[in-house]
Amino acid sequence: VQWHPRSSVICSGSKDNLVKLWDPRTGGCLSTLYGHKNTVTKVAWNDNGNWLLTSSRDQLIKLYDIRAMKELCSLKGHHKEVTSIAWHPVYETVFASGGMDGTLIYWNIGPKGSEEPSAKIPYAHDMAIWDMKWHPAGHLLATGSNDRQTKFWARNRPGTKQGLDDDGLDAYDGVGGGDNAEILHAEMELGNHVGIVIGRRGATIIAMQRQTKTKMHVDQIRRVLQIEGTARQIETVKKRVGALLERVSSENEERGPMGGGFGGF
């Protein structure tokens, strides 16, 4: 739910896939927007009062011009449901969005912008980005996630090359977010060591994802580790997992078949 920045109008989104505009004085519905095909997760008015941004579990972000009740564009950049959106406080054509999978996307939809993301960070957080807010001056973006972390992101001004790389964002928590290398998928056989890689309550695989900035999933039926990341990240994961499995195998050999180091008897 969000108030219009200047008029007595409230916008709401709900599980019925609908976006509604309300008159709080009468309690009546002024208009209904039917663009989404799944639960509407967030709504956000642009400060110009004319544009309305909506996000949904259908992985889409839609921009409406309420003067004509017309959809201006439908933005596809997330591969999971969109969980947060926030307009830039200075540049009215710029906004950021966060996804259930921890992806952070920076958009510029103005005359010189595009319906494609201006910058994308697939591993900004380990879990869903539930909320985000810009600093009033517009130079910092704060994101809050279900991974119990709050991160601060900075980017250069739209259309300039000064400072940060124009194609990426930098994280102020020391984690580089400007890597636009191609995202690849790979698998690694685990054999009987599936539980070792997962760890107690998933602690091992979660820690490794944070350290390597990759997405990892263990297919327990096929006994393989699925890895999503850049070529360098995938290579790092394979080395670390390989070292872990080698260490476990060595410890098991030292203990012997009876578990007490008496393998020769």
Secondary structure, DSSP 8 states (H G I E B T S, - for coil): -EE-SSSS-EEEE-TTS-EEEEETTTTEEEEEE---SS-EEEEEE-TTSSEEEEEETTSEEEEEETTTTEEEEEEE--SS-EEEEEE-SS-TTEEEEEETTS-EEEEE-STT--SS-SEEETTS-SS-EEEEEE-TTSSEEEEEETTS-EEEEE---TT--SSS-TT-EEETTS-EE------EEEEEE-TT-HHHHH-GGGHHHHHHHHHHT-EEEEETTTTEEEEEE-HHHHHHHHHHHHHHHHHHHHHHHHHTTTTSS-TT-
